[in-house]
Amino acid sequence: MRSSLLATTIAIGCCTCAMAQLREPVEKTVIAPGHGDSSSLSDEQIAAALKEALAVGTGKAVALAGKTDGFLFNESIRILLPPKLQSVGKAMRLIGEGDTVDDLEIGMNRAAERATPQARQIFLDALKKMTIPGARRILAGGDTAATEYFRQTCTADLTTAFSPIVHSAMQRVGVIKKYDHVIKTAPGGSAIANEFDLDKYVVGKTLDGIFYLLTQQEVAIRTNPADQTTALLKEVFARK
């Protein structure tokens, strides 16, 4: 019993020492209160805080959109019928096919929710590639500078990752069949039968939804102290 207690005491002491060593470089670069200039922050602080903030922000955005009803019950990102199909949808409702239109929209949103979790690792990979100069530009940029960084660096990879998942999900829940039914039976539907790529539309709206939520997360972290959940985030963003 005594030997076990001694081993535990030694282990705690070693961990405390190690944590103190990890904190030492940051503590040496802490800025005195009142210096509201991000140029006096160390490169290490800026990079660490941004990556921490963006990892949290992207994680929340993906979690919100990727859960069941994450798209469907969020009016800001819910995927509606494409503009070219709006008149067709109205015509379907007039002839008693409203349920078919509703099912089509539900299926598109379910496909988006199924694809969304793939975004998290792509965002994390983009964070690993972020340079120190890039981090400083994002910190000094507007409230959505980080979201724009992700949009520029991740859109191609996200599109590639989402496309087969969206297509498979829409086939599984019968979206493709419902879409074909709408096109064939609705007044005016045949006129746009070969003009529209439903998969591409849903993938694009999935991206729009994720970036919308990411924008909200970024603005909150930049402007709301309550969302600056660690000392490092407060240190950096309070002096932006």
N, C-alpha and C positions, 0 to 999 in steps of 0.2 A: 504493500500500500504506500509506504514512504517512498520507495523508488519510483512508483508511478506518479506521485505528487511532484517529486523532484523533476522528473522528465517533463511534466506538463509545465512547470514553472520555467524551465530552461527554454522550452519551445515558445512560450509566450514572450519571453525576453528577446529571443531571436527575431520573432515577427515584429515586435515593437521597434527593434533596432533597424530592421530592413525597411519598414515603412518610413522611419525618420530619414533614412538615406534617400528614399525615393522622393520625399517631399522637399529635401534640402535645396535642389536646384531651383524649384519653383519659388520657394520662400525667399531666395536671394534676389528674385526678379520682381517681387511684388511691388507695386507702385504706391507711393504715398497718397493718402486720400486727397482729393482735390485736383489731381492731374487728369483732366478729362481729355487726354490725347492718346489715341491708340498707337501712335508711333513710338511711345515709350514702353510699350509692351514687348516682351521678348518674342522672337519668332516661334519659340517652342510653346509659349502660352497661347498664342493666336492659333497655331495649327491644332494644338490639343483641344482647345475650347471649341473651335469650329467643328472638328471631327466628332467631338462628343455631342455637340448640339445637333448636328445633322444626322448622326446615328440615331439619336432619340427621336428627332422629328420625322425622319423617314420611317422609322419603326412604327410610330403612332399612325402615320398616314396610311401605311400598308395594312395595319391591323384594323383600322376603321373601315377601309374600303373592301378588304378581303374577307370580312365576316359575312355570314348569311344576312341578307337584306342591307348590306353595307352600301350598295349602289341603289337598290330598289327603293328603300325607305328614306333616302337622303335626297331631298328635292333639288339640292344644288348640283348633284352629280348623276342623278337618275338618267338612264339612257332611254330616250323617247324614240318614237318612229323617226327615221330620217326625214328631213324637210321634203324630199322628193316623194315621200310616201304619205305625208300628212293628209293630202286630199284623198288619197286612196283609202287611208284608214277611216276617214269620215264617211266615205261612201260605204265601206264595209259595215259601219255601225248603223247606217240608215237602212240597210237590208237585213238587219238582225244578226250580223256576224261580229258584234262587238267583243264577244268572248275570245274569238280568234285573234283579234288585234291585241287584246290585253295579254293573252298568252304569249304572243310574239314579243311584246315588250318585256314581260317577266323573264322569258328565256334569254334575251340579250343581256339583261342585268345579271342573271345567274352566271352567264359565261364570263362576264367581267369580274365578278366576285371570285370565280374559280381561278382566273388567270393572275389576279393581283398579287398573291403571295410570292410569285416569282420575282417581283420587283425588289424585294429587300436585299437579296444578295448582290444584285446588279448595282444598287445604290452603294452598298458597302464596298464593292470593288472600285467604284468611282472615287470613293473617299480615300482609298489607299493610294490612288494616283494623284491626289491633289498636291500641288507644290506649295512651298512657302509663299512665293509671290502671289500665287493664285488665292491662297488663304487670306492674305492681306487685302487683295482686291475685293473679295467677297465681304469681308468685315466692313470695309469702307464703302461698299456699294449700297444700293437701295434695299428696302425691306424684303425684296424677293430675289436678291442677287444669287443666293445659294440655289434657289429653285431653278433659276435660269441656267446655272451651271449644270445641274442635273439634266435639265431639258436638253441642253446642247450635247452633253457627253453620254447620256444614257438612252435617248430616244430610239436609236437604231437597235441597240441590244434588247431593249424592252419590246420593241415591235417584233423582233425575231423570236423572243421567248414567248410572247403572248399569242402569236398567230395560230400555232397548232393547237394550243389549249382552248382558245376561243372557238375554233372550228369544231374540235371534238366535243366541247361542251354543248354547243348549239345543236349538233347532230344528236347528242344524247337526249336532250330535252325536247327534240322535235321542232326546233326553231326553223330549220331549213324547210321542212315540210309545210309548216304554217306560212312561211314567207311565200313559198311557191303557190300555196292555196290562195293567198291574198292577191298575188299578182295575176293569177289565172281567172279569178272569179270577180274581183272588184271592178266596177266601172272605171275605165281608164288605166287599169293595171298593166295591161299588155303593152301599153305605150312605153313603159320604162323597164320592161322585162330584161333587156340586155344592157341597161345603162348603169347598173348599180351593183357594187360589191359589198354584200352585207358583212362578211368577215372583216374587211378593211374598215368599214364604218365602226363596228363594235370595238375593234382594237384601238382605233383612234379615240373613241369616246372613253375607253378605259384609261388611256394615257391622260386625257384631259382631266378625268376625275381624280386620278392620283396626284397629278401636279396641282390641282386646285386645293386638295387637302394638305399637300406639302407646303403650299404658300401660306395657308392658315397657321400651320405649325411654326414655320419660320418667323412670321410676323409676331406671333405670341412670344417666342423665345427672345427675339430682339427687343421687344417693347414692354413685356410684362414681367416684373421681377418674380412673380409667383411661378412662372414657367422656367426661370433660371434656377434649376433645381440643385446645382452644386456650387461650391465656392468659386471654382474656376470659371464657370459660366458667368456668375455675377461679376467677377473681377474683370473679365474681358468686355462683356457687353455693356456694363455700366460706364465704361470709359470709351465707348465707340465714338 
